[in-house]
Amino acid sequence: GRFVLGMSDGMGSGIDAAKESGMVVELLEQFLESGFSDETAAKLVNSALVLKRKDDMFSTVDLCTIDLYTGMCRFLKAGAATTFIKRDQWVEAISSTSMALGMVDQVDFETASRKLYHGDFLIMVTDGVLDALPLEKEEETMKEIILQVHSQAPRELGRNILERVLAYSDYKVRDDMTVLAAGIWKK
């Protein structure tokens, strides 16, 4: 009865960051499949990261857990970039100022809940996507980009958003860039 979208971004870029974030996603997936809540799963992953701590090796966690019966979506963020909800000609930003996992023993998560409706889209991004946009206008620029993209398929929506963001940075990538999009439809 629930659907989980998750994303992790290891600090830095390249192979080490990819391995770190891949391990985080894998652990989260295992804990969630075992029946743990999103918050408990994230706390367990944080403990694992603190135990194997390396200098400057931390990972963000961004989870969206959707109740498929009610349409309620719970967002759990630890150091993660803004998540966006697109509904018709309106976009809402779900932001966080919490720290990434692995930095401190007792991590504080930021959580929020929103009701999702037929036709809504969730757009999750890594910080590299927002960092490619004009400084201090990242969220507003991303909202404009999301509103300009009229794709109804999540894969195309994500691809078109990334293409437009790349155009802002003259197609120069300074950090890993990931866009994850999901559509909500009533059956």
N, C-alpha and C positions, 0 to 999 in steps of 0.2 A: 503493500500500500504506500510505499514511499519511493521516491526517485531522488538520487543524490548526484549532483554535479560537483566535481572537486578539481582544484587546481593548486599546484604548489610551485613556487619559484625559488630556486636556490640562489643564495647570494653570489654575485659575480656572474660570469657567463662561461660557456664552454662545457667541457666534459665533466669536470668536478661538480659544477652547479647542476648539471643534468642528472648525474648519479644521485646527488643529495635529494633533489626534488622528486626523482623517480622512486627512491626508497620511501620518502614521506607519503607519496600517493599510495604506494603498495601497502604500507603499514595501515594507513587510514582505511583502505578498502578491506583489508583483512579484519580489522576491529569492527567496522560497520557491518560487515557480513556476519560477524559473530554475535551481533545484536547489541553492541554498545551504542550509546547515544553519541551524537556528533561531538559534544563537548568532552565526554569521557575519552573517546577515541583520540581526540586532539591532545588531551592531557597526557595520555599514555605515549603518544608520539613525541611530545615535548620531553618527557622523562628519558626516552631512548636517545634523543638528540643531545640532551645535557650530559648524559653518561659518556657518549662518544665524542664530545665536543672537540672540535679543531678550531684553530684561530680563523675567525671570519667565515665560518661555515654554518650558516643559519638558513632556514627555509620558511617562506610564508605559507600560510594555509588559507584557502578560500573555499568554503563549502556552502552550497545551496541545497537544502533538503526540502523537497516538495511532497506534501501530503496529497496523494493522487485522488483522494476522495473529497477533500475540502478545498483544495487549491491553495492552502496556506503554505508559504515558503519561509523557512527559517534560514537566515544567513549567519554564518559563523566566520569571523575574520581574525587572523593573527598576522599582522604585518602586511596584509594583502592590499592590492590596488582596488580601486573603486569598481563595484559591480553596477550594471545598469539594467533597468527594466524599461522596455519599450512597449507602450500601449497607444495604438493609433498615432496621433500627432503629439504625444507627450512622452517624455523620458524622465525617469527618476534615478538619482544616483544614491547608492548605498556605500558610504565611505567608512574608513576605519583609521584610527591612529594608534592601534595597539602594536606591540612588538612581535617580530617573527618568532617562530618556535626555535628552541635551542639556545636562546640568549640568556634566559633566567630560569631558575628552578620552578618558580610559581608563576606561570604565565596567565595573563588576563586576556580573555577573548572579548571581542565586541560582537554582540548579537543583535539582530533585528528580525522582525517578522513582517511579511506583507502578503496580502491576498492577491493571487494571480487569477486572471480571467482568460477565457477563450480568446486566442489571437495574440496574447502577450508574448514577448520574447525576453529571455534573460541573456545578457551579454557580460561575460567575465573576461577580464584582461589582466595581463601582467604589467608591472610598472614600466617595462620597456616600451609598451604601447603608449602609455600616457606621457612618458618622458620625451617622446618624439614630437609632441604637440607644443604649441607656444607656451612658454613659461608663465605660470600663475593663471592660465586660462585653460588648463588641461581638461578639466571636467566639462566646462561649458563648450569647448571645441568638440569634445567627444560626443556630447549630446547633439550638437548640430550635425555631426557626421552620421550618427545613428538615425536621425530624422531624415537625412537625405537619401539613405539607402532603403529601397523599397522591396527588397527581396523577401519572398515568403518562405524560402527554404533556409533553415538555420545555417547550413554549410555555406551557401552563397552569401548570406548576411555577414557571417564572420569573415569570409574571404574579401568581400567588398569593403568592409570596415577597415581591414588591415591594409588593403591597397590604398585607400584614401589617407590613412595615417602615414604610410610610407611616402606618399607624395609630399606631405608636410616636411619631411626630413630629407627631401631630395634623394630618396631611396638609399640613404646611408643609415645602416643599422648600428646603433651604439650598444644595445643591450638585447638580450633575448626578447622576442615579441610573440606572445600567444594570445589569440582571441578564441574564446569558447562561447558558442551561441546555442541556445535551445529554445524551441517554440512550444507553446502550451495550447493544446486543442482539446475541447470536450468531445468525448465519444458518445 
